[in-house]
Amino acid sequence: MQTLTGTDLRKELQHKIDSKTKPLGALGRLEEVALQVGLIQGSVRPQINHPHIVVFAGDHGIAATGLVNPYPQAVTAQMVLNFLAGGAAINVFCRQQNIGLTVVDAGVNFDFPEEPSSKRLIRTKIGYGTRSYLEGDAMSRDEALQAMEAGKRIVSDLFRDGCNCIGLGEMGIGNTSAASLIMSFITGIPVEECAGRGTGVSDEQLERKIATLRDAFRLHLPAIVASPTALTILQHVGGFEIAMMTGAYLKAAELKMIILVDGFITTAALLLAQLSDQGQGLQSHCIFSHTSGEQGHEKMLQYLGARPLLNLGMRLGEGTGAAMALPLVQSAVNFLQEMASFESAGVSQSGE
């Protein structure tokens, strides 16, 4: 691929987009995506190679209390087994779009059996779930660091195998609560405006969830105000899967990969990664796939100034929004690569 940088690259990409056989701007958001992908790859001939979604799974100590979730903690492990068996929504969408899929045991409270289907499982368990943040820190500082480094290694391995486009997904009963706290600590938005129904709590359960999260927020606020870093927030209220996604985002930006951002929990991890970004221009590598139906996600996107491609009312997680958005990104790359220009097609331009 021809590699350019800076203003020259942007000008050349924009000229190439504008010279296609169409009125200026007629492909709308696809033109913006084509420009962004070209800028990420430093090329006027960008391409998507071996797109992949990584689903990080981890349990949360708060889930065992039953205060924030209607489903038992055991569902996390059961859903991982469903991923490995190919029966989840993310499996369906990845098969449909020919997207690679990897599942990661970041910290599930379960020992997965050694069997053929489990060969698709990356075992990087930091612990058997986090501790309840109502009683203390969710994890140690060392555990948070280990999880972030594990996320970086997983992305590096995929990159070495030829992947240049990655989406992150997650599974973990109770992780919308952790994401709500992370969002509130970073954005300053009150936790009750961040917390939603998650896996489908009733009105009464939502009130209890919000009251629980307010208690957790007050408990951990002094330490986080004293050291408002991604590591501190992860240590106090995070999840192992969220910590791994934080590291994964940072490594993907460093490697100049296209990053498809999924929904509420994955965007919370992105907020954390933004705190740790050291000049990699993380958000410029991100294409926001969709607006989740989870209450806080739209506010997160507004905070980031992000414009997602889709709004389908989805709130499943697993990376499903990223999988649905990939064909649009591929279409943007394809028109840039394959569509005729006015000159090559012998078509007159406006004003000629």
N, C-alpha and C positions, 0 to 999 in steps of 0.2 A: 504494500500500500504506500502511496505517496504521503509523506509526512510533512506537514506544515505547522506553523505555530502562530498564535496571536491574531492580530488584525488581518493579516494577509489570508490566513485560513478562513476566518469568518467571511471576508469579502468574496473569496473564491467559492465557498460553499453557497452563499446567498445568490451569487451570480448563476451558479449551476441550477439551483432551485428555481430561480426566476426565469431561466431560459427554457424550461420544459414547456411542452406544447399544452399550455393552459393559461387562463388569465392569472395575473399576479395574485397570489394568496388563495387561489381557488381550492387548494387541498387543505386549507385551514390548519388545524393542529398538527396534521401529519407533516407539514412543512417545518413547523417548530421542532418536532421530534427529529426529523432528518438533520436539521442544523445541529441540534444538541448532540446527536450520536456522532456526527462528523467531528464536532469539537472535542468530544471525549476521546475519540480515537486519533485525532490529529490527522485526519485524512479526508479528501474529497471523494473517496471511494470506500466508505465504511462498510462493514459487514458484521453479521451476527454469526458467531461460531459456537456450536455445542451449547445452546442455552440450557441453564440448569436451575432447579429450585432445590433449596436445602431447607428441610423442616427440622427445627430444633425443638426437642421436647424436654420438659422439666417439671417437677412437682414443686408446690409451694406449701410451706408449713401452715399458712393461714387457712388453706383449704380443708385441713383436717378438723378445724373448729366448726365448720358448717355455717360460719357467720356471713360469708360473702358469696357462696355458690350453692346452687340447688343440687348439683351432681356430686357424687362422692369422688375423692381423690383418685380412686382406682381407675376412673375413666381415662386418665392420661395414658396409663400403660395399655389399656384395652384399645385405645385409638392408635397407639404406635403399632400394635399387632395388626390392626386393620390396615394401616399404611403398608406394612410389610407384606400383607396378603393381597394388596392391590385393590382394596374395596372402598377407599375413601374418595371424596370429591376431588382432592388434589391428584390422586392417581388417575382418575377419569380424564381430567383436563390435561394432565401431562401426556397421557397416551394420545389424546386427540391432537395435541399440538407438537408431538414428538419432542418433548422437553425432558431432559434428564432429571431424575429425582433421587435425592439422598435424604435419609432420615438419620437424625443424630440423637443419641441418648445423652443429653447434657446433664441430666440429674433426675431421672425418673425413679420413684420409690418402688422399684421392681427389678428383679434380675431376669433379663430376657434370655430365653433358651438358646443354646447353640444348635441351630438347625439351618437348612438351606436358605429359607426365606430371610433369616437374620443376617445373612451375608451382606445384605443391603443396608444394614444398620451400622453406623459408626459409633463405637462405644467410647465416649469420652466423659463418662459420668464423674462429675465433681463430688457429688454426694447423693444420698437418697432423699432428694428434695431439700429445699431451704428450711430454715427454722422460722417459726411464726414471728413476724415483726411486731406482734402485740406484746411479746415477751422479751424482745431484745433485737439484736441485729439479725437480718435474714441470712447473712453469710459473713465469713471473715474477709479481711482485705486480700489475703493470699488466695482464697477461693475465687474471689472476683477477678483477680489478675489471671489465675489459671484458666478460668472460663473464657476471658477475652482472648488469651493467647491461643486457646483451642480453636476458637472461631476463626482466628487469623490463619492457622495452619490448614484448616479445612478449605478455606477459599484459595490459599496458595496451591494446594494439591489440585483443585479443579482447574485453576489457571494453567498449571503445568500440563494438564491433560487437554488443553486447547479451548477451554471455556472462556469466553469474553463477555458474557451476559448472564447475570445471576439475579435470582429473586430469592428472598428469604421468607420462610414461613415458620409457624410455631404451633405447639400444642402444650397446654398445661392448665389444668383446672385451677382457677384462682388467678390466672395471670392478667386478666383485665383489671383486677384490683391493684396489682403491682404497677401496671402501666398507668393507672389513674393517679397513683401517688407520684410516680416519676414525672408525669405530665404536670401535676400541680406544683411540685418542687421546682421544676425548670421554668415553667411559663408564668407562674404566679397566679394562675386561674384557680379559684377555690375548688377544693376536691369534690364538692357536691356537683359542680358543673363538669367535672371530668369523668365521674363515674357513671356507667350505664348499666344496662341489664345483663351484659355478659352473655352467659349461656341461656338466659331467659328467665331471670328472677321475677317474681310477682312484685306488686307494689309494696307489700309489707316487707318482703325480703330485700327490696331495693333500699327501703328506709333503714333497715338493719345494716346493710352493706355500707351505706354512706356514713352512718354513725360509727361503725367500726373503723372506716378509713380516716374519719376525722380524729379518732383516738390515736391511730397510728401516726398520722401527720404531726400531731402535737408532740408525741413521744420522741420523734426523730428530728423534729425541726431544729433544735439547738445545734446538734452535731452537723447537720447539713448546712446550716447558715455559716457555721465556723469554717467549713471546708466544702464549698459547693462544686465538687468535682464529680465526674461520672463514677469514679471508683467509690467515692463516699456514698453516693445515692444508691449504687448497686449493693454495697455492703449493708446498708440499713434496710432497704425495702425491695431490692431487686429479686430476680430469678436467675437461675443458672442459664436457662435458654435465652433470656434477655441479655445477659452478659456476653454470651457467645455471639449473639447477633451484633452486639455493639462492636466487638472485635472484628467480626466478619465485614461489616460496613467499612471500617477503617482500612482493612487490607484490600478490599475490592477497589476503593478509591485510589489507593497507592498504586495498584496494578492497572489503573485506568480502564476498569471494567464498566460496562453498562449495568446500573443497579436498578432493578424493578422493585419499588417499595410497595408493600402490600397494605395492610390495614392498621388497626389501632395499636396493637401490641408491637408490631414491627416498626411503626413510626415512633413509638416511645423509645425503642432501642436506637433509632436514628437520632432522636433528640440527645440521647446520652453520647452517641458517637460524635455529634457536633461539638459537644463540650471538650472532647479529646482530640478533635481534628487539628493537626499541626501542618497547616498549609497545603493539604491535599485537595482543597476545594471540593469537599465531600458532596455537598448538595448539587453541584454542577454535574455530577455523575449520576444523579438520581432522576428516574422517571417515575412519577407517582401514579400508580396504576388505577386506583379507584378511591371513592369516598365511602368509608365503611358506614353501616347503619348504626354502629356504636356511637353513643351521644358525643363523646369527647373528640372523635376523630376529625370532624370538620373544624373544630377550634384548633386542633393541632396543625392542620393544614394551613389555616389562616395565619397562625403564628409563624410558620415557615415560609409563608408567601407562595405556597405550592398550588398548582392547578392540576388535579388528577384527570386522567383520560376518561374514566368511566364513573358512572353513579348508578349502580344496579341494586342498591339497598342490601348488598351482601354484608354479612358480619360473621363469617365462618372462620376466618383465619386460614391456617394451613398453607398460605401462599396462593390461595385460589384466585385472588384479585390479580396478582402478578401474572399468573398463568393466562388469565383472560385477556390481559393487556398486551401480552407478547405479540400476537398476530398484528396488532396495530403498529407496534414498533417495527416489526418485520416489513410491513407494507410501506412504512416511511423509508426504510433503507432500500427496498426494492424499487420504489419509484425513482429514487435518486440515482440508482444504478442503471435501471433498464428503460426508463421512459425517454422517448426521443426529445431532442431539443428542437426549437423552431428551425435552426440552421440545418440539422441533420435530416429533418423530415421535409424540408422545403416548404414549410408553412409560414405565411406572412404574419408578422407581429402587428400589434395594434399601432396604428399611425403610419403603416407602410402602404 
